């Protein structure tokens, strides 16, 4: 089976099927939709007002890491506001909030959390009343976090597709992507469930989905033939 017809389309079908994920863009509030698609604020923009009573996500509209935390908040149905940041021209007030200048940055009152997986871990622990997205036992949670780490063998090489200069470079990246997909595919089969989180998406699913969503784009930008027989699993 070709790479293009493996996990990516499978997860896409599962995530977008009726009722399977619990949210769709059509169900988002108009204000959240407007904020998600708002202009990215830069160095010359004043700091917007921030509601201390709800979470604010400092985001970059196309960042897969920030998308992890947005998906987590939506899945747990935790209200939040979104502010997009121009990461190439960061406002000084944003750097005062997070000196690393990274997204996602999660803010509520005096609490400031950053790094996507740390944000998601915090939300899981801080809101036990919401749907749990991590495993029930310490072992299950540890195994899920290890799998997210191992998923870097898939999405890490994808970024390399943007830099390939020769056919030899392309073949090397294709091999790395294939190896990463095999790790994920083998694990999903061993769990025997529709999602890594069981019969509904969990932390692992939301953590890797942003790269599956972008997979065809990476391939097209690098002129990688998704029907190439060398990508068969």
C-alpha positions as CSV (number, residue, x, y, z in Angstrom):
1,X,0.0,0.0,0.0
2,X,1.4,3.4,-1.0
3,X,2.5,5.9,1.7
4,X,-0.2,8.3,0.6
5,X,-2.9,5.8,1.3
6,X,-1.7,4.8,4.8
7,X,-2.2,6.6,8.1
8,X,-2.7,10.1,6.9
9,X,-5.9,9.5,4.9
10,X,-7.1,7.0,7.5
11,X,-6.7,9.5,10.3
12,X,-8.2,12.3,8.2
13,X,-11.3,10.2,7.5
14,X,-11.6,9.3,11.2
15,X,-11.1,12.8,12.5
16,X,-13.6,14.3,10.0
17,X,-16.3,11.7,10.1
18,X,-19.6,12.8,11.6
19,X,-19.4,13.0,15.4
20,X,-16.0,11.4,15.7
21,X,-14.1,14.3,17.1
22,X,-16.7,16.4,18.8
23,X,-16.0,19.7,17.0
24,X,-16.0,21.1,13.5
25,X,-15.2,24.6,12.3
26,X,-18.9,25.2,11.7
27,X,-19.5,24.6,15.4
28,X,-16.9,27.2,16.6
29,X,-18.2,30.6,17.8
30,X,-17.9,33.4,15.3
31,X,-15.5,35.3,17.6
32,X,-13.2,32.3,17.8
33,X,-13.2,31.8,14.1
34,X,-12.4,35.5,13.6
35,X,-9.6,35.3,16.1
36,X,-8.1,32.1,14.5
37,X,-7.9,33.8,11.1
38,X,-6.9,37.3,12.4
39,X,-3.9,39.2,11.3
40,X,-0.6,38.2,12.9
41,X,0.6,40.9,15.3
42,X,4.1,42.2,14.8
43,X,6.6,44.5,16.5
44,X,4.7,47.7,15.6
45,X,1.3,46.5,17.0
46,X,0.1,47.4,20.4
47,X,-0.6,44.6,22.9
48,X,-4.3,43.6,22.7
49,X,-6.5,43.3,25.8
50,X,-6.3,39.9,27.4
51,X,-9.2,38.5,29.4
52,X,-7.7,37.0,32.6
53,X,-10.7,34.8,33.2
54,X,-10.2,32.6,30.2
55,X,-7.2,31.0,28.5
56,X,-5.5,33.0,25.7
57,X,-3.4,31.1,23.2
58,X,-0.6,33.0,21.5
59,X,-0.5,31.2,18.1
60,X,0.8,31.3,14.6
61,X,-1.9,30.3,12.2
62,X,0.2,27.7,10.4
63,X,2.3,26.3,13.2
64,X,1.7,22.6,13.7
65,X,3.0,22.7,17.3
66,X,0.6,25.5,18.3
67,X,-2.2,23.5,16.5
68,X,-1.6,20.7,19.0
69,X,-2.7,22.9,21.9
70,X,-5.6,24.4,20.0
71,X,-6.9,20.9,19.2
72,X,-6.5,19.9,22.8
73,X,-8.5,22.9,24.0
74,X,-11.3,22.2,21.5
75,X,-11.4,18.5,22.3
76,X,-11.7,19.3,26.0
77,X,-14.2,22.0,25.3
78,X,-12.3,24.6,27.3
79,X,-13.1,28.2,26.3
80,X,-10.2,30.2,25.0
81,X,-9.2,33.2,23.0
82,X,-6.6,33.2,20.2
83,X,-4.0,35.9,19.3
84,X,-1.8,35.3,16.3
85,X,1.8,36.4,16.4
86,X,4.2,37.2,13.6
87,X,7.1,35.0,14.5
88,X,9.5,36.8,12.2
89,X,8.7,40.2,13.7
90,X,7.8,39.5,17.3
91,X,6.3,42.2,19.4
92,X,8.3,43.3,22.4
93,X,5.2,42.7,24.7
94,X,5.0,39.1,23.5
95,X,8.7,38.5,24.4
96,X,8.0,40.0,27.8
97,X,5.3,37.3,28.3
98,X,7.5,34.5,26.9
99,X,11.2,35.4,26.6
100,X,11.7,32.4,24.2
101,X,9.2,33.9,21.8
102,X,7.6,30.5,21.0
103,X,4.1,29.4,20.2
104,X,2.0,28.0,21.6
105,X,2.1,30.2,24.7
106,X,-0.9,29.6,27.0
107,X,-1.9,32.4,29.4
108,X,-4.5,32.7,32.0
109,X,-4.2,35.4,34.7
110,X,-0.6,35.2,36.0
111,X,-0.1,31.7,34.7
112,X,2.1,31.4,31.5
113,X,2.8,28.0,30.0
114,X,4.6,27.2,26.7
115,X,5.9,24.3,24.7
116,X,2.9,22.4,23.1
117,X,3.2,19.1,25.0
118,X,3.8,20.9,28.3
119,X,0.7,23.0,27.6
120,X,-1.4,19.9,26.9
121,X,-0.1,18.1,30.0
122,X,-1.0,21.1,32.1
123,X,-4.5,21.3,30.6
124,X,-5.1,17.6,31.3
125,X,-4.1,17.9,34.9
126,X,-5.7,21.3,35.6
127,X,-9.1,20.3,34.2
128,X,-9.9,16.8,35.4
129,X,-13.6,17.6,34.9
130,X,-13.2,17.6,31.1
131,X,-12.7,14.6,28.8
132,X,-9.5,12.8,29.5
133,X,-7.1,12.6,26.6
134,X,-4.3,10.8,28.3
135,X,-4.3,7.2,29.5
136,X,-5.8,6.2,32.9
137,X,-2.7,4.6,34.4
138,X,0.8,6.0,34.8
139,X,2.1,3.3,32.4
140,X,-0.4,4.1,29.7
141,X,0.4,7.8,30.0
142,X,4.1,7.1,29.8
143,X,3.7,4.9,26.8
144,X,1.6,7.6,25.0
145,X,4.2,10.2,25.7
146,X,7.0,7.9,24.4
147,X,5.0,7.3,21.2
148,X,4.7,11.1,20.7
149,X,8.5,11.3,21.0
150,X,8.9,8.4,18.5
151,X,6.5,10.2,16.1
152,X,9.4,12.6,15.5
153,X,10.8,9.9,13.2
154,X,7.9,10.6,10.9
155,X,7.3,14.4,11.1
156,X,10.9,15.4,11.6
157,X,12.0,14.2,8.2
158,X,9.0,15.9,6.6
159,X,10.5,19.3,7.2
160,X,13.6,18.0,5.4
161,X,11.6,17.7,2.3
162,X,11.7,21.5,1.9
163,X,15.5,21.4,1.7
164,X,16.2,18.5,-0.6
165,X,18.5,19.4,-3.5
166,X,19.2,16.1,-5.1
167,X,17.4,12.9,-5.9
168,X,19.7,11.2,-3.4
169,X,18.5,13.6,-0.7
170,X,14.9,12.9,-1.6
171,X,15.4,9.1,-1.4
172,X,17.0,9.5,2.0
173,X,14.1,11.5,3.4
174,X,11.5,9.2,1.8
175,X,13.2,6.3,3.7
176,X,13.1,8.2,6.9
177,X,9.4,9.1,6.5
178,X,8.6,5.5,5.7
179,X,10.4,4.3,8.8
180,X,8.4,6.8,11.0
181,X,5.1,5.7,9.5
182,X,5.9,2.1,10.1
183,X,6.5,2.9,13.8
184,X,3.1,4.6,14.0
185,X,1.3,1.9,11.9
186,X,2.7,-1.0,13.9
187,X,1.6,0.7,17.2
188,X,-1.9,1.4,16.0
189,X,-2.3,-2.2,14.8
190,X,-1.0,-3.5,18.2
191,X,-3.5,-1.4,20.1
192,X,-6.4,-2.8,17.9
193,X,-8.4,0.5,18.2
194,X,-9.6,3.1,15.8
195,X,-7.3,5.8,17.3
196,X,-4.2,5.8,19.4
197,X,-6.4,7.1,22.2
198,X,-8.8,4.1,21.9
199,X,-12.1,4.5,20.2
200,X,-11.9,8.3,20.2
201,X,-8.9,10.6,19.6
202,X,-6.5,11.1,22.5
203,X,-3.3,13.0,23.2
204,X,-1.2,11.0,20.7
205,X,-3.7,11.5,17.9
206,X,-3.9,15.3,18.5
207,X,-0.2,15.5,18.9
208,X,0.6,14.0,15.5
209,X,-2.4,15.0,13.4
210,X,-1.0,18.5,12.4
211,X,1.7,16.8,10.3
212,X,-0.7,14.3,8.6
213,X,-2.9,17.3,7.7
214,X,0.2,18.9,6.0
215,X,1.6,15.7,4.5
216,X,0.4,16.2,1.0
217,X,1.6,19.8,1.0
218,X,5.1,18.8,2.1
219,X,5.1,16.1,-0.7
220,X,4.0,18.6,-3.4
221,X,6.5,21.2,-2.4
222,X,9.3,18.7,-2.8
223,X,7.8,17.0,-5.9
224,X,7.7,13.7,-4.1
225,X,5.7,11.2,-6.0
226,X,3.2,9.7,-3.5
227,X,2.6,6.8,-5.8
228,X,6.3,5.9,-5.9
229,X,6.6,2.1,-5.4
230,X,9.6,2.7,-3.0
231,X,7.2,4.1,-0.5
232,X,5.0,1.0,-0.4
233,X,4.5,-0.5,3.0
